[in-house]
Amino acid sequence: MLWLEREVANALIDEYALVDETDPRRRATILRYVEDSLHAIPVHIRLGMVGVSLVLSVRPCLLSMLGRFDREHARASVRRWEKSRIGLIYQYMHGIRSIVLLVAGELP
């Protein structure tokens, strides 16, 4: 899983309050499932997702290097990308959000 994909998954977990902060194992389980699901995606689709991840990660990476990227910034970015009118960005977010919500709903 790429850095941005992990940050997006973490931000979605926080945004939808899927994990209590006192239960880090549940967060790790969700992230592991997301990673496994992303690895199971056919290569031709996965390459498109990697491309979108690389493009979207430029700004957060620069902010991270400057020490200005935190969870609140990640959540704001995710909210903005979820509402994007650009199809590739919307589909990217929809795919990751679907995986995160699916596994969170399936966990006891």
C-alpha positions as CSV (number, residue, x, y, z in Angstrom):
1,M,0.0,0.0,0.0
2,L,1.3,3.4,-0.9
3,W,1.8,6.1,1.7
4,L,-1.1,8.2,0.5
5,E,-3.4,5.2,0.4
6,R,-2.6,4.5,4.1
7,E,-3.2,8.1,5.0
8,V,-6.5,8.1,3.2
9,A,-7.6,4.9,4.9
10,N,-6.6,6.3,8.3
11,A,-8.4,9.6,7.6
12,L,-11.5,7.7,6.5
13,I,-11.4,5.6,9.7
14,D,-11.2,8.8,11.7
15,E,-13.8,10.6,9.7
16,Y,-16.4,7.8,10.1
17,A,-15.4,7.1,13.7
18,L,-14.8,3.4,12.9
19,V,-12.2,2.9,15.6
20,D,-12.0,3.8,19.2
21,E,-8.6,5.3,19.9
22,T,-8.2,2.7,22.7
23,D,-8.3,-0.2,20.1
24,P,-5.3,0.1,17.8
25,R,-5.7,-3.6,16.8
26,R,-9.0,-2.8,15.1
27,R,-7.3,0.0,13.1
28,A,-4.5,-2.4,12.1
29,T,-6.9,-5.0,11.0
30,I,-8.8,-2.6,8.8
31,L,-5.5,-1.3,7.3
32,R,-4.3,-4.8,6.7
33,Y,-7.6,-5.7,4.9
34,V,-7.4,-2.5,2.8
35,E,-3.8,-3.4,1.8
36,D,-4.7,-7.0,0.9
37,S,-7.7,-5.7,-1.1
38,L,-5.6,-3.2,-3.0
39,H,-3.1,-6.0,-3.8
40,A,-5.9,-8.2,-5.2
41,I,-7.0,-5.5,-7.7
42,P,-6.1,-6.4,-11.3
43,V,-2.8,-4.8,-12.4
44,H,-4.3,-2.6,-15.1
45,I,-6.7,-1.0,-12.6
46,R,-4.1,-0.9,-9.9
47,L,-1.8,1.0,-12.1
48,G,-4.4,3.7,-12.5
49,M,-4.9,3.9,-8.8
50,V,-1.1,4.2,-8.2
51,G,-1.0,7.0,-10.8
52,V,-3.8,8.9,-9.0
53,S,-2.1,8.3,-5.6
54,L,1.2,9.7,-6.9
55,V,-0.4,12.8,-8.3
56,L,-2.5,13.4,-5.2
57,S,0.4,12.8,-2.8
58,V,2.6,15.6,-4.1
59,R,1.1,18.3,-1.8
60,P,0.8,16.2,1.3
61,C,4.3,14.9,0.9
62,L,5.7,18.4,0.6
63,L,3.7,19.4,3.7
64,S,4.9,16.3,5.5
65,M,8.5,17.2,4.8
66,L,7.9,20.6,6.2
67,G,6.3,19.1,9.3
68,R,2.9,20.7,8.5
69,F,0.9,17.5,7.6
70,D,-1.2,16.1,10.4
71,R,-4.4,14.0,10.7
72,E,-6.7,17.1,10.5
73,H,-5.0,18.1,7.2
74,A,-5.4,14.5,5.9
75,R,-9.1,14.5,6.8
76,A,-9.7,17.8,5.1
77,S,-8.0,16.5,2.0
78,V,-10.1,13.4,2.0
79,R,-13.3,15.4,2.4
80,R,-12.2,17.6,-0.5
81,W,-11.3,14.6,-2.7
82,E,-14.5,12.8,-1.9
83,K,-16.5,15.7,-3.4
84,S,-14.2,16.2,-6.4
85,R,-15.8,16.7,-9.8
86,I,-12.8,15.0,-11.4
87,G,-13.9,11.5,-12.1
88,L,-10.6,9.8,-11.5
89,I,-10.2,11.4,-8.1
90,Y,-13.8,10.6,-7.1
91,Q,-13.5,7.0,-8.2
92,Y,-10.2,6.6,-6.4
93,M,-11.8,7.9,-3.2
94,H,-14.9,5.8,-3.7
95,G,-12.9,2.6,-4.1
96,I,-10.8,3.1,-0.9
97,R,-13.8,4.3,1.1
98,S,-15.8,1.2,0.0
99,I,-13.1,-1.1,1.1
100,V,-12.7,0.7,4.5
101,L,-16.4,0.7,5.2
102,L,-16.8,-2.9,4.1
103,V,-14.2,-4.3,6.5
104,A,-15.3,-2.0,9.3
105,G,-18.9,-3.3,8.9
106,E,-17.7,-6.9,8.8
107,L,-15.6,-6.8,12.0
108,P,-17.1,-7.8,15.3
